[in-house]
Amino acid sequence: MSRFCAGALRWPAVLLLSWWLAACAVQPPDEGAARIDEYLAARDLPSPQGEPLTVAGELGRDQAVRLALTRHPAVAVEYQQLDIAAADVMAAGQLDNPRLSLSLMYPHGGGDHDTGIGIAQGFAGLLLRPARIRMAEDQYQQAALRISSAVQQLAVDAEEAWYALVTAEQALLVQEQVTRAAQLRAELAARFAGAGNLPAMELAALQRDAAEAQLALLRQRQARDSAKAVLGELIDAPPDAQWSVPAALPLPSHHEPSAAALTDMALSRRLDLQALQLDSTLFDDNLTLARRYRWLGELELGVEHEREGDGTRKTGPSLSFSLPLFHRNQAGVRRAEAQQREAQARERQLDQEIRHRVRALHASLLLSRQAFAVQRDILLPALTAVVEQRQKRVNYMLDGVFELLADKQAELVARREQVSTLGDYWQVRTALSRTVGSGLPLMSMGVLDTDGTAPPMDHGHGAHH
């Protein structure tokens, strides 16, 4: 609503003017929260609104994400930005309060004094009001996009922390087996040395290996505890809560989308990119206003009433405005042009970062997947065969038990490295999901057991949607 209302200097008219100004006020929008839920639902994420969930039992990946979204205080902080943007929409629709002026003048040499009273309303804000409302509403939509993007980033953080903890738990299980094998070799060596059948140097070397394996176990327990603390902070787990995660990582997806498909997905689904695109539109509108109203300064229209000393009363309209003699807001136009160029540059910068980041992560993902396939289908079967053949030679007393234990320990170390490679794969895939701005298509079967009994991998790398 952009009409200007002026009334005569009568109190009923002033009251009517005040009522009209109140009627012109814009109500703050309230659909932002529902819009955020729509953005998140389109990306397979639950709404963060509602009662916080309880942290208990074994947490799957999706459950950990839901806990983070409903319990982490950062979500409440982000939603306050929506209320601030709503208040800005309300402020954009408000007109400046009328200015009341009073005067009292005494003539030189004595005599009756004159009194004056006036009321004036700024006119510049009225001209700009529709544009300011439209821009504030766009900023409100932009706030909803930015909040949705921040919530999505929190969900990815929780997913990364969940994969890190599962990796640490499974690596700990394998390291326990590695350490136990090293301790068995050291204990057996001590018995052989006590019987005089093993040189002291070999005994010391095996005891060194056992100590190093014990230290590796302690470091892995520390890594597991640190990973659990990170996820516990994200889900706001109470100190006395009893919770855990599975100790087996899922196998890699059978197929991964191509880099080109992921790039297209990212450019269409990244919420922060959409916010920057809206930013460019806002600064375009701002530049248009700056150029259109560059001549407009302070402009006031009002009514003045004077009473002279002899009782004469005078009432009439008043108009005051600034003369554009020294400048016509060239600085404001220049600033608007620079802000427009900056917004466009930021949009291009993020677009470029997304394209390069997607390609780099996609290549790293395929390499991690191939490395896991080599470990799973070639290296570990070969090490297992070595152990089996060594066992046969030990049975025929062709080799000693120390060689058998050494081969078994080498197999267990390779399984630990396999867990690490698989954990890296899921970390890279989660980072790729963050870059794309949406969950990736997933086709996986089974989990990785510590004994390597999960089904073999499919080596195809074609895109699948």
C-alpha positions in Angstrom: 0.0 0.0 0.0 1.7 3.2 -1.1 -0.8 6.1 -0.7 0.0 9.2 1.3 -2.6 10.3 3.9 -2.8 13.8 5.2 -5.4 15.3 7.5 -6.4 18.8 8.7 -5.1 19.9 12.0 -8.0 18.5 14.1 -7.5 15.9 16.7 -10.1 13.5 15.2 -8.2 13.8 11.9 -4.9 13.1 13.6 -6.4 10.0 15.2 -7.7 8.9 11.8 -4.2 9.5 10.4 -2.6 7.4 13.1 -5.2 4.6 12.6 -4.4 4.6 8.8 -0.7 4.4 9.4 -1.2 1.4 11.7 -3.4 -0.2 9.1 -0.6 0.2 6.5 1.8 -1.9 8.7 3.0 -5.2 7.2 2.6 -8.3 9.3 5.7 -10.4 9.8 5.7 -13.6 7.7 5.4 -16.9 9.4 5.8 -19.5 6.6 9.6 -19.7 6.9 9.7 -22.7 9.2 7.4 -24.7 6.8 9.5 -23.7 3.9 12.6 -24.9 5.6 10.9 -28.3 6.2 10.1 -28.5 2.5 13.7 -27.8 1.5 15.0 -30.5 3.9 12.4 -33.0 2.9 13.4 -32.6 -0.7 16.9 -33.7 0.4 15.7 -36.7 2.5 16.3 -34.9 5.8 13.8 -34.9 8.7 12.4 -31.7 10.2 14.5 -30.4 13.1 11.3 -29.0 14.8 9.6 -30.9 17.6 10.6 -32.6 20.8 14.3 -33.7 21.1 14.7 -37.5 20.7 16.2 -39.7 23.4 19.8 -40.9 23.0 19.8 -44.6 23.8 20.7 -48.0 22.3 22.5 -48.7 19.1 22.3 -45.7 16.7 22.1 -46.2 13.0 23.3 -43.4 10.7 19.8 -42.0 10.1 19.0 -42.1 13.8 22.2 -40.2 14.6 21.3 -37.5 12.0 17.8 -37.1 13.5 19.3 -36.8 17.0 21.7 -34.1 15.9 18.9 -32.1 14.2 16.6 -32.2 17.2 19.1 -31.8 20.0 22.0 -29.6 18.8 21.6 -26.0 20.0 23.0 -24.6 16.7 19.7 -25.4 15.1 17.8 -23.1 17.5 20.4 -20.4 16.9 19.8 -20.6 13.1 16.0 -20.4 13.5 16.4 -17.1 15.4 17.8 -15.7 12.2 14.4 -16.4 10.6 12.7 -14.3 13.3 15.1 -11.5 12.7 14.4 -11.6 8.9 10.7 -11.6 9.7 11.1 -8.5 11.9 13.0 -6.8 8.9 10.0 -7.5 6.7 7.8 -5.8 9.3 10.1 -2.9 9.6 10.3 -2.4 5.8 6.5 -1.8 5.7 6.5 0.8 8.5 6.4 4.5 7.7 8.4 7.0 9.6 6.5 8.5 12.5 5.1 12.0 11.8 7.2 14.9 13.1 5.5 17.4 15.4 7.0 20.9 15.7 6.2 23.6 18.2 7.4 27.3 18.1 7.1 30.3 20.4 8.3 33.7 19.1 8.5 37.0 21.0 8.6 40.3 19.0 11.5 42.8 19.5 10.6 45.7 21.8 7.8 43.8 23.5 4.3 42.9 22.6 2.3 39.8 22.3 4.1 36.6 21.4 3.2 34.2 18.5 2.8 30.5 18.8 3.0 27.8 16.1 2.4 24.1 15.8 2.9 21.8 12.8 2.8 18.2 11.9 4.7 16.7 8.9 5.1 13.3 7.4 8.2 12.1 5.5 7.4 11.4 1.8 10.6 9.7 0.6 10.0 6.5 2.7 6.5 6.3 1.2 7.9 6.2 -2.3 10.4 3.5 -1.5 8.1 1.5 0.7 6.9 -1.1 -1.9 10.4 -1.8 -3.1 11.7 -2.1 0.5 8.9 -4.6 1.4 9.7 -6.7 -1.7 13.4 -6.7 -0.9 12.8 -7.6 2.7 10.5 -10.5 1.7 13.3 -11.8 -0.7 15.8 -11.5 2.2 13.3 -13.5 4.3 13.3 -16.2 1.7 17.1 -16.0 1.5 17.3 -16.5 5.3 15.2 -19.7 4.9 17.6 -21.0 2.3 20.7 -20.2 4.5 19.1 -21.8 7.5 18.2 -24.9 5.6 21.8 -25.1 4.2 23.2 -24.8 7.8 20.9 -27.5 9.0 21.9 -29.7 6.1 25.6 -29.1 7.0 24.9 -30.2 10.6 23.3 -33.4 9.2 26.4 -34.1 7.1 28.6 -33.4 10.2 26.6 -36.0 12.1 26.9 -38.5 9.3 30.7 -38.0 9.0 31.0 -38.4 12.8 28.9 -41.6 12.7 31.1 -43.1 10.0 34.2 -42.1 11.8 33.0 -43.8 15.0 31.9 -47.0 13.2 35.3 -47.1 11.5 37.1 -46.6 14.9 35.0 -49.3 16.5 35.7 -51.9 13.8 39.4 -50.9 13.6 39.6 -51.5 17.3 38.2 -55.0 17.0 40.7 -55.9 14.4 43.6 -54.3 16.3 42.6 -56.4 19.3 43.2 -59.4 17.2 46.5 -58.1 15.9 47.7 -57.3 19.4 46.6 -60.8 20.7 48.5 -62.4 17.9 51.7 -60.4 18.8 51.3 -61.3 22.4 50.9 -65.0 21.6 54.1 -64.9 19.6 55.9 -63.2 22.6 54.6 -65.6 25.1 55.5 -68.6 23.0 59.0 -67.1 22.4 59.5 -66.7 26.2 58.7 -70.4 26.7 61.1 -71.4 23.8 63.8 -69.1 25.2 63.3 -70.6 28.7 64.0 -74.0 27.2 67.0 -72.8 25.4 65.5 -73.1 21.9 65.4 -69.4 20.9 68.2 -66.8 20.9 67.8 -63.9 23.2 67.9 -61.4 20.2 64.8 -63.1 18.6 63.0 -63.1 21.9 63.7 -59.3 22.4 62.5 -58.6 18.8 59.2 -60.5 19.4 58.7 -58.8 22.7 59.2 -55.4 21.0 56.6 -56.3 18.4 54.1 -57.2 21.2 54.8 -53.9 23.0 54.3 -51.9 19.8 51.0 -53.8 19.1 49.9 -53.0 22.6 50.6 -49.3 22.1 48.8 -49.4 18.8 45.8 -50.9 20.6 45.9 -48.1 23.2 46.1 -45.5 20.4 43.1 -47.1 18.6 41.1 -47.0 21.8 41.9 -43.3 22.2 40.8 -42.7 18.6 37.5 -44.6 19.3 36.9 -42.5 22.4 37.6 -39.3 20.5 35.3 -40.2 17.7 32.6 -41.1 20.2 33.0 -37.7 21.9 32.6 -35.9 18.6 29.4 -37.7 17.7 28.2 -37.4 21.3 28.6 -33.6 21.2 26.7 -33.4 17.9 23.8 -35.4 19.3 24.1 -33.8 22.8 24.3 -37.2 24.5 23.9 -37.0 28.3 26.9 -38.2 30.3 24.9 -41.2 31.7 23.3 -42.2 28.4 24.0 -45.7 27.2 24.4 -45.7 23.5 26.7 -47.2 20.8 27.0 -47.6 17.1 27.4 -50.8 14.9 30.9 -52.2 14.8 30.7 -53.0 11.1 31.0 -50.6 8.2 28.7 -51.0 5.2 30.3 -52.1 1.9 30.8 -49.6 -0.9 27.9 -48.8 -3.2 27.8 -51.0 -6.2 27.6 -48.0 -8.6 28.5 -44.3 -8.3 27.0 -41.5 -10.4 29.3 -39.8 -12.9 31.1 -36.6 -12.1 29.0 -34.7 -14.7 25.8 -36.0 -13.1 26.9 -35.0 -9.6 27.9 -31.5 -10.9 24.5 -31.0 -12.4 22.9 -32.2 -9.2 25.1 -29.8 -7.1 24.3 -26.8 -9.2 20.6 -27.4 -8.9 20.4 -28.5 -5.3 22.9 -26.5 -3.3 20.9 -24.2 -1.1 23.8 -21.8 -0.4 24.2 -21.3 -4.2 20.5 -20.6 -4.5 20.9 -18.0 -1.6 23.7 -16.3 -3.5 21.6 -16.3 -6.7 18.9 -14.5 -4.8 21.5 -12.2 -3.4 22.4 -11.2 -6.9 18.7 -10.4 -7.6 18.5 -8.3 -4.4 21.4 -6.2 -5.4 20.1 -5.8 -8.9 16.9 -4.3 -7.4 18.9 -2.2 -5.0 20.9 -0.7 -7.9 17.7 0.0 -9.8 16.3 1.9 -6.8 19.6 3.8 -6.3 19.6 5.0 -9.9 15.8 5.8 -10.0 15.7 7.9 -6.8 19.3 9.3 -6.8 17.8 12.8 -6.8 15.5 12.1 -3.8 16.6 13.5 -0.5 14.5 14.4 2.6 11.0 15.3 1.5 8.3 16.2 4.0 4.7 17.2 3.5 2.6 18.5 6.4 0.3 21.1 8.0 1.3 24.1 10.0 -0.9 26.2 12.3 0.1 29.6 13.7 -1.6 32.0 16.2 -0.3 35.5 16.3 -0.4 37.8 19.2 -3.5 39.6 18.2 -5.4 36.4 18.0 -5.2 35.8 14.3 -5.0 32.2 13.3 -3.3 30.8 10.2 -3.4 27.2 9.0 -1.9 25.8 5.8 0.2 23.1 4.1 3.9 22.9 4.3 6.5 21.3 2.1 10.2 20.9 2.8 12.9 19.1 0.7 16.6 19.0 0.3 18.1 20.7 -2.8 20.4 18.4 -4.8 23.1 21.1 -5.2 26.2 19.4 -3.9 25.5 15.8 -4.9 22.8 13.5 -6.3 23.7 10.4 -4.3 26.5 9.4 -6.7 28.2 7.6 -3.8 25.1 5.5 -3.2 24.8 4.5 -6.8 28.5 3.6 -6.9 28.1 1.5 -3.8 25.1 -0.3 -5.2 27.1 -1.0 -8.4 30.0 -2.5 -6.4 27.6 -4.6 -4.3 26.0 -5.9 -7.4 29.3 -6.9 -8.9 30.4 -8.4 -5.6 27.3 -10.6 -5.4 27.8 -11.8 -9.0 31.4 -12.6 -8.3 30.5 -14.6 -5.2 28.0 -16.6 -7.1 30.6 -17.3 -9.8 33.2 -18.2 -7.2 30.9 -20.8 -5.5 29.9 -22.2 -8.9 33.5 -22.7 -9.8 34.4 -24.2 -6.4 31.5 -26.7 -6.7 32.6 -27.9 -10.1 36.3 -28.4 -9.1 35.4 -29.9 -5.7 32.9 -32.4 -7.2 35.5 -33.6 -9.8 38.3 -34.0 -7.2 36.1 -35.9 -4.7 34.6 -38.1 -7.3 38.1 -39.2 -8.5 39.1 -39.8 -4.8 36.0 -41.8 -4.2 36.6 -44.1 -7.2 40.2 -44.6 -6.1 39.2 -45.5 -2.5 36.6 -47.9 -3.9 39.3 -49.5 -6.2 41.8 -49.8 -3.3 39.2 -51.5 -1.2 38.4 -53.9 -4.0 42.2 -54.8 -4.4 42.4 -55.4 -0.6 39.2 -57.4 -0.5 39.5 -59.5 -3.6 43.2 -59.9 -4.1 45.4 -59.1 -1.1 43.4 -60.6 1.7 42.6 -63.9 -0.1 46.3 -64.2 -0.9 47.3 -63.6 2.7 44.6 -66.1 3.9 46.0 -68.7 1.5 49.5 -68.1 2.8 48.3 -68.8 6.4 46.5 -72.0 5.2 49.6 -73.2 3.4 51.8 -72.3 6.3 49.6 -74.2 8.6 50.0 -77.3 6.5 53.8 -77.0 6.6 53.7 -76.5 10.3 51.6 -79.7 10.6 54.3 -81.6 8.7 57.0 -79.9 10.8 58.5 -78.2 7.8 58.1 -74.7 9.3 57.9 -73.4 12.8 54.9 -72.0 14.6 56.5 -68.5 14.8 56.3 -68.3 11.0 52.6 -69.3 11.1 51.9 -66.6 13.8 53.8 -64.0 11.8 51.7 -64.8 8.7 48.5 -64.6 10.6 49.5 -61.3 12.1 50.3 -59.9 8.6 46.8 -61.0 7.5 45.2 -59.2 10.5 47.2 -56.0 9.8 45.9 -56.1 6.2 42.4 -56.4 7.5 42.9 -53.4 9.7 44.1 -51.4 6.7 41.1 -52.7 4.8 38.8 -51.2 7.5 40.7 -47.9 7.3 40.3 -47.8 3.5 36.6 -48.5 3.7 36.3 -45.8 6.3 38.1 -43.4 4.0 35.7 -44.3 1.2 32.7 -43.3 3.4 34.3 -40.1 4.5 34.9 -39.1 0.9 31.4 -40.1 -0.1 30.0 -38.0 2.7 32.1 -35.0 1.7 30.8 -35.5 -1.8 27.3 -35.4 -0.4 28.1 -32.2 1.3 29.4 -30.7 -1.9 26.5 -31.9 -3.9 24.0 -30.6 -1.4 22.0 -33.8 -1.3 22.4 -37.5 -0.4 23.9 -39.6 -3.2 22.2 -42.7 -4.7 23.2 -45.7 -2.6 23.2 -49.4 -3.6 25.0 -51.4 -1.1 24.7 -55.0 0.2 25.9 -56.2 3.5 28.6 -55.0 5.9 32.3 -55.7 6.3 32.9 -58.3 8.9 36.3 -58.5 10.6 36.9 -62.0 9.2 36.1 -60.8 5.7 33.1 -63.0 5.1 30.9 -60.3 3.5 29.9 -60.8 -0.2 32.4 -59.9 -2.9 32.2 -56.5 -4.6 30.8 -55.5 -7.9 33.6 -53.8 -9.8 31.4 -51.8 -12.1 31.8 -48.0 -12.0 28.9 -46.8 -14.2 26.5 -44.1 -13.1 23.3 -45.2 -11.6 20.4 -43.1 -10.5 
